[in-house]
Amino acid sequence: MSGFGTIAVHGDDGLVPGGAVAPPIVQSATFSAESDEQFAALATETRGSTFYTRYGNPNHAQVAAVVAELEGAETGLVTASGMGAISTVALALLSAGDHVVAQRSMYGGTTSLTTGLLPRFGVSCTQVDQTDTGAFERALGPRTRLVLVETPSNPLLELTDLTAVVELAHAAGALVVVDNTFATPVNQRPMSAGADLVWHSGTKFLGGHSDVSAGVVVGSAELVDRVWQTAIVTGSTLGPVDAWLLLRGIRTLPLRVERHNANALALARALQEHPAVARVRYPGLPSHPQHALARRQMTGFGGVLSVEVKAGRAGVAALLAGLRLAKRAASLGSVSTLVVHPRSMWAGMVDAEQLAATGIGEGLVRVSTGIEDTADLVDDFVAALDKAADLG
């Protein structure tokens, strides 16, 4: 296998027309055919890129090829957002009467899908503690079709033992779909553990610049083709310009992730020693209860950490108000450090009972480290926490 940097730059070689070093933006909704026979062939081609952009586009094909190779998958497709990706996967692979196993600690949008939307169509869901592999085994049943995994999880940074869960799911006849947004393929490749599909919110680390909304799904051609058949019905179509922006972001993914990893680890180490902090959640810390698992299934620990402030909501407010470099904003994976109060954000996606079950406290802050100089970032957080310490 080529290195990640080489794949990120050359994974779409052969798909760029005319020898252009920077791929052109193919800003066309539809494509002409030279004959009736050619039109018929294009209209029935699976995941074609020169018939109609809802079906596919050259810019789509380029992004999908690069992400698939980065993940070690056969092929892929793109969607208009990460939620567009997982929702399309669910609609493609589930029917009334089916059952899903999902994690209790998971992005709020995915939880809303599995516990709010899918039950309206006759699909049931069991939520489990992802740190307890036995919980997955107990939840699996004869109607289980999908096991949805997110590791590390958003925002608690809990891990799922991918190899063990995949083995259990496959023995029960279920497919495993992994959200690899937090880790990125640079830090973790779920396909190597046997996952059936991997999806990303491309808005995050893949794009990397907070300027595009996108989703990506990769896996075997057989499964991706099934997802594509649903995608052309639901119409979660990524625009050509957005696909081009996503590809441009991916070109520097390995370089950025290296800095994200370093910044997050340095910040986690510094903040766990601060008197205003009750706990730092980061898989790269030996204090993380699943640190050994992280070392086993990840090659880097990611750019996201969560900090529990002792003074609760008031301490969070003081911390966020005191930060000079970090931006208070939703999303993650940007070149800029972004901070968010997860309980406030999750409240808009799940009901009160589900929110209480997530374990997300009022004092929790999610930090997505950018690519700023490490010392500047640490100094910024320490100075802001000094103010929050006065409240505790």
N, C-alpha and C positions, 0 to 999 in steps of 0.2 A: 504494500500500500504506500502511495506517496504521502508525504507529510501534509499536515493540515494547511500550512501556508501555501503549498503548491496546489492543493485541491481548491482552496478558496479562490485562487487566481486563475487556474486552468481547468477547473471542473466542467466548464461549458465549452471548452475548445471544440470546434467542429460545428457548433450551433450558432456561431456569430457570423452573419453573412458579410461577404465583400472584403474580408480581411481587416475589418475595423478593429483596432486595439480596444477602444471603448465601444461596447455594443450600442448600436443605434436604438432609439425608442421607436417601436413599431406602433404608432398611435393610430390604429385602424380598428374599427369595430367589426369589419367584415372583409373578406378576401375574395377576389374574383377567380373563376376557373376558366380554362381555355376550351373546355368541351363539356358536353353533358356527362360523358363517362367520368371525367375528372371531378366534376361537381358531385356526382353520386358517390365517388370514392371518398372525397373529403367529408361529405355529410355523414358518412357512416364510420369514419375513422375514430378509434378510441384515443382520447387525449391528443388529438391532432392540434396543430398550432397555426394552421393557415386556412381555416374555414370561417369561424365566427368566434370572436374573442371570449364569449361566455363559455365556449367549448375549449378554448386554448389560444395562446398567442406566443409568438417567438420569445418575448420577454419572460413569459411564464415558464416556458420550457427551459430556458437558461437557468433561472433560479432553482427550479425543481431538480435539475441535474446536479447542480453544485451541492445543494443540501442533502440530496440522496447519497452522494458519494461521501460527503463528510460524515454522515450517520452510518455508512456501510450498508445502505439499503439498495434495493433493485431500482426503484423509481419513486417519483413523488408528484405532488400537485400543489398548487398554491390557491389560497382563498383570500377574501377581503379582510379577514381578521383572525386572530387566534380562536375566538369563540365561533367564528364561521367554520373553522377547521374542525373543532371537536363536535359541534352541533351536526355538521354534515356527516362526520364519521358515525355518530350515534343514529342518525336517521337512515343511513345506508345499511347498517349492520343489525339493527334491532327491529322487532315487530311486537305487536300487542301480545302480552303473555310472557315476554322475555324478562329476564332479571339481570341487573347490573350490580357488581360489587365496586364500591368507590371508597375513597379514604375520607375520614372525618376532617382531617387537616388537608385542605385543598383550596385552590383559588375559588373565591366566592361565586364567580360566574359559572364555573363547572359544577359547583354544588347546586346552584340554582337550576341548572340544566337537569341534573340527575334527580333532584328531589322535588322540583317544581314543575318543569315542563314535561319531562318524559312520562311521569305518572298520569298525565292527562291523556296520553295515548296508550295506556295500558301496560307500561313498562315499569316494573318495581325496582327499587334500589335499596341495598343494604350498605350502610356506612360502617367502616371499621377503623380501628386504631392501626395506623400503618406500621407502627413500631412493633406490633405483635403479629408475627407471621402466622401464628395459629389462628388469629381472628379471620384472616382471609380463608383459611381452610374450612373453618366452621361456617362461614357465610356462603360458600359455594354450594350450589344446588343443581338439580337436573335442568332447570330453565335458565341457568346463568350463561349468558352469551358473551358478556364483556366484563373485564376487570380494568378499571381506570386507575392509573397510578400517576402520581406526581412526586418526584423525588429529586432534590430536596423540595419540601412542600412550602407553599406560600400561605402565611408568612412565618410559620413556626420553625422552618428549617429542619423538619423531621425527615427521616430517611425511610425508604422502603427497600427491603432486601430483594433486588430485582431477580436474581437467579432463583431464589426459593419461591417467590410468588409466581413467576412464570412457570416453574415446574408444577406447582399445585394447580394453577389455572388450566394448563394444557392437559393435565391428567383428568380434569373435570370437563374437558371439551370446550373451554372458554378461550376467547382471544384476549390478549393483553395489549392495551393501548397506553403508551407512556407519554406524559407531558415532560419534555426535556428542556423547557424554556429556561429554567433557572441554571441548569448545569451547562447547557450548550454541548454540542458534540465534541468540543475541544476538551471538556472535562469528563464527559460520560457518554458512552455509546450503548444505549439500551438494547439495540439490535444484537449486540454481541452476547447479551444475556438471554436472547431468545424472544424478545418482544416482537409482537406481530406488526404493530404500527407505532410510529413515533410522530408526535406533533409538536409544533412550536407556535407561540405567539411571535411571529417575525417582527412585530412592533418593538420587541425588547432587544435582546443582545444581538440577534442576527442583523437587524437593521442598524441598531446601535446609536442612532443620532436623534431620536424623538421626532422624526420627520415623516414617518410612514406608518400606516396601519396595515398589517398583513398577517396571514397564517400560512403554515406549511404542514403537509402530511406526507410521510414517506413510509415505504414498506415494500412488500412484494407487489409485483405487477397485478396479480390476481385480486388482491385486496384493494389496491389503489384504484384499479379500474372500477370496482364496485362503488367506491366512494365518489369517483368522478361521475358515474351515472346519476348519482343523487345530486352532485354539485351543479350539474347543468340544469337541474330542475329547481333547486333552491336559489340559484343565482347569486351565491356569495362570491362574486367575481372580482378579482384583483385588477385594477386598472394598469395599463402598460407602463405609465410613468411610475406608479408605485412599485411595480415589479422591478423596474430599472433601478429605483432608489434602494430597494431591498438588496439587489445584487451588488450594488456599489458598496453598501454597508458590509456585506459578507466578505468582500475582498480583504478587509482588514480585521476580520473577526479573530483570528489566532493572536494577532498582536494586541488587540484590545483586551481580550480575555486574560492574557498574561498580566496586564496591568490591573484589571478588575480583581483578579485573584490576589495579587500582591497587596493592593490597597485594602481589600476586605479583611485579609488576615492581619495586617498591621493594625487596622482600626479595631478589630475584635480583640486583639491582645491588649491594646491600650485601654479600651473601654471597660474590659472586665476587671481592671484594677481600680476604676474610678469609684469613689465613695457614693456617688449619686446613682450608681447602677446596681440593680439587684441581680441581674443575670444577662449574659450575652449568649445568644443562640447562633452558633456558626459551626458547621461540620469540621472545619479545620482546627478547632480548638480541642486539645485533649480533654477538656471539661465537658465537651458534648457527649451525651450518653451513647451516641452511635458513632463515635469517632473512628473506632476500629472498622466498622462497616464502610464508612466514608473512604478510608484509606484503601479498602479492598476493591470498591467498585467505582471509585472516582480517581482521575489523575490530577485533578485540581479541585478546589473546594468552592469556587464560584465567587461572584461579586456581590452577593446579598447576605446581610446579617440582620438579626433583630435584637433590639436592646430593650430590656425591661427597666424602666426608670422607677426608682423607689417611691418618689412622690406622686406616682399615679398620673392622672390626667393633667394636674397642675404642673407636674414636673415635665411632662411631654410638651406642654405649651411653652414653658420656659426654655427648653432645649431647642425647639423649632424656631422660636423667636430669636434665639441667640446665634444661630448658625449664619455664617457669612458666605460660605461657598455653596453649601447644599441648597437645593431648591425644594420647596414644599409642593410636591406634585405627584399625581398618580403615575403608574407605569414604573418601569425599571429598565436596566440594561443600557442606559444612555451614556454618552461620553461625559455628561454632567452627573454629579452625585445627586440623587433624588431621595427625599425622605417622605414618609407618609404615616399617618396614624391609622393602622389597619381597621380598628374597631369602627371608626367613623365611616370608612369606605365600605366595609363589609355590610354595615347596617342598611345600605341601599341595595344590596343584592340578595340577602337572605332574611328570613323572618327572625323574630326575637329568640325563639326556641333554638333554631339552628345556629344563631350567633352565639348563644350561651354554650352550645355543644362544641364549638370550635376551639375553645380554650384561649381565645384571643382576649387579653385583658386590656383595661383602660390605659395601663402604663406602657404598653408595647409600641415601639417605633420600628418600622421596617426601613432599613437603609440599603439603597442600591448604590454602591460606590462607582464613581466615574473613573476617569483616567487622569485626574489632577495629580500633581506631585504628592507623594505619600505623606511627607512631613507636613505639608500645608493642610492636608485633609485631617490628619490626626490633631494638629494644633487647633483647628477650627472646632472640632467636636469636643475636645477637652475644655476649651474656653467656654463653650456654650453649656457644657455639663457643670462646670464650676458654678454657674448661676443657678442651675437647677438644684444643686446640692444644698443651697441655702433653704430650699423648701422642705427638704427631707429631714 
